[in-house]
Amino acid sequence: MGGGGRYPYPKYVWSPAGGWWVRPSNWASNTAVAALGIAIITFGVWTYSAKVEQRVIQPIRPIPSMLWAKQYTDKKEEEH
């Protein structure tokens, strides 16, 4: 299985994915750094979205974003 061994390939071909048979030694740390960056950006967008979310027409039933949207969390604090 696997289609045979490695064969000679042209060295002048450039590939953004790394070319033939690439196995960078630091793939795990690169993946961790990329995942951390995505998580930080997602958290920032999520926080900003919850802060500025405004609903003109109120939902009939509870929706998940009511748990973290500032519009609804402020009302809960005012009721108590």
Secondary structure, DSSP 8 states (H G I E B T S, - for coil): --SSS-----TT---TT--TT---TTHHHHHHHHHHHHHHHHHHHHHHHHHH---SS--SS--GGGGT-HHHHHHHHHH-
